[in-house]
Amino acid sequence: MLLFRSEAHLDRWLDGRPAGAILPLTQLARLADAWWSDRLAADWQPHSREQNQAILESVGLTGDFWRLG
C-alpha cells in the first residue's frame, strides 16, 4: 500500500503506468474498522469468503479488483 498526498502526486509516481485500485484514506479506515473490529471478541471466528466480500461491498469496494476468488 502506498499513500499519496494528491492525485497529482500519484500521477507523477505512476509516470504513465496504469494505476491499480485507488481509494481515499477515509474509505480505507472504514474498511479496516469493518474488517478488524471483531477480532478481539472472545467468540471470534474467521470470516468466511462471503462475509469478507460483504465487508468489501459495505464500504463501497466493488468491481473485478475487489472480487474475492
C-alpha positions in Angstrom: 0.0 0.0 0.0 1.2 3.4 -0.9 -0.1 6.7 0.4 -0.1 9.9 -1.8 -0.9 13.4 -0.8 -2.8 14.2 -4.0 -3.8 12.8 -7.4 -1.1 14.9 -9.0 1.5 13.2 -6.7 0.1 9.8 -7.7 0.2 10.7 -11.4 3.9 11.7 -11.1 4.7 8.5 -9.3 2.9 6.4 -11.9 4.8 8.1 -14.7 2.4 6.8 -17.3 1.9 3.3 -15.8 -1.6 2.1 -15.1 -2.9 2.5 -11.6 -4.2 -0.3 -9.5 -7.0 0.2 -7.0 -7.2 3.7 -5.6 -9.2 4.7 -2.6 -9.3 7.6 -0.2 -7.9 7.2 3.3 -11.4 7.6 4.8 -12.6 4.6 2.8 -9.5 2.6 3.9 -10.3 3.5 7.5 -13.9 2.2 7.1 -12.6 -1.0 5.6 -10.1 -1.5 8.4 -12.8 -1.0 11.0 -15.2 -3.4 9.3 -12.5 -6.0 8.7 -10.8 -6.0 12.1 -13.3 -4.6 14.7 -14.5 -8.0 15.9 -11.0 -9.7 16.2 -10.8 -9.3 20.0 -14.2 -10.8 20.7 -14.0 -13.9 22.9 -16.1 -15.9 20.5 -14.3 -14.6 17.3 -14.3 -16.9 14.3 -12.6 -16.2 11.0 -14.8 -14.6 8.4 -16.0 -16.7 5.5 -15.2 -15.6 2.0 -18.8 -14.5 1.7 -18.6 -12.4 4.9 -15.3 -10.8 3.6 -17.0 -10.0 0.3 -19.9 -8.4 2.1 -17.5 -6.3 4.1 -15.8 -5.0 0.9 -19.1 -4.2 -0.6 -20.4 -2.5 2.5 -17.6 0.1 2.2 -18.2 0.6 -1.5 -15.4 -1.6 -2.8 -17.0 -3.4 -5.8 -15.9 -4.5 -9.2 -13.4 -7.1 -10.5 -10.5 -5.8 -8.5 -12.4 -6.3 -5.2 -14.0 -9.7 -6.1 -12.6 -12.4 -3.9 -11.7 -15.6 -5.7 
